[in-house]
Amino acid sequence: MIREIEGYLMVEAARAEGRAAAERFAGRLPWLTESQAEEAQRAYVEEYVVLRRRGWGWCVARAGELRGEYERRYGVLRRRVCGVVCVVGALMWVGVAVIVAL
């Protein structure tokens, strides 16, 4: 539910940004009639939102790739640290056994 609300708010924010950009764009085309300017603005906003969604999709995909990469690296690091801890522990036991044997 919260993700849906967040998604809705993101799309609405993108539409608002797109409308503002579309108005600036259409303002630079004074030869357009009012209906042509409105149509240009509508098309601009549609394309703006499509591009923003595509960008969000890319970000989500990249975040997933990075997460997988970091999880793999963390797993390798964790195994290495566990190995070192085991070796140090074994050396400590050997040291204690040597001291006790003396």
N, C-alpha and C positions, 0 to 999 in steps of 0.2 A: 504494500500500500504506500509506504513512504517513498519507495523507488519510483512508483508511478507518479506521485505528486512531484518529486524532484525532476523527473523527466518532463512532465508537463510544464513546470516552471522554466526549465532550461529551453524548451521549444518556444515558449512565449517570450522569453528574453531574447532569443535569436530573432523571432518575428519583429519584436520592437526595434532591435538593432537594424534589421533588414529594412523596415519601414523608414527609419531615419536616413539610412544610406540611400534608399530609393528616392526619397524626397530630394536629397541633395543632388543625386544623379539627374533626376527629371528637371530640377531647377536649372541645370546647365544646358538644357535643350529647350530654349524659349519658343522655337517654332512649332512645337507639338501643341495640338489642341488639348483641351482639358481631358476629353475622353481618352486620347492617345497617351497623355501623361499618366492617367490613372492605370491604363492597361500596362504601360511600361513599368510602373511602380509595382503592380501586382505580380508581373512576371519576375521582376527583380527580387522581390521578397521570396517568392517560391524558390527561385534558384539559390538564393542566399541560405534559406533553411535547409535545402537539399545538401549544399556544400558543408554547412555546419554539422549536419547529421553524419555525413561521410567522414568528416574530421573527428567527430566523437567516436565513430566506429573504429577508425584507425588507432585512436588513443587507447580504446578498450583492448583492441587486439595486441597492441604493443605492450600494454600493462600485463596482459596474460603471458606474453613471451618472456618479459622480464621476470615475472613471478616464477615461472618455471625454471629459468636460468639461475635465479638466486636460490631457489629451493635445492637445485642440484649442487650448486657450489656449497651451500650450507651443509648438505648431507656429506659431501667429501670432507669438509672441514671438521664436522662432528666426528666422523670416523677416525680422522687423523688424531684429533685430541683424545678420543677414547683410547686409541692405540698407545699414545704417549703416556697417558695416565696408567694404563695397564703395565707398560714397561717400567715406569718409575715405581709403581707399587711392587712389582716383582723384584726389582733391585733393592728396594727397602727391606723386603722379606729376606732376601739373600744376605744383606748386610746385618740384619738382626740375627740371623742364624749363625753367621760367622762370629759375631760378638759373643753370643751365648756359648758357642763351641769353645771359645778361648777360655 
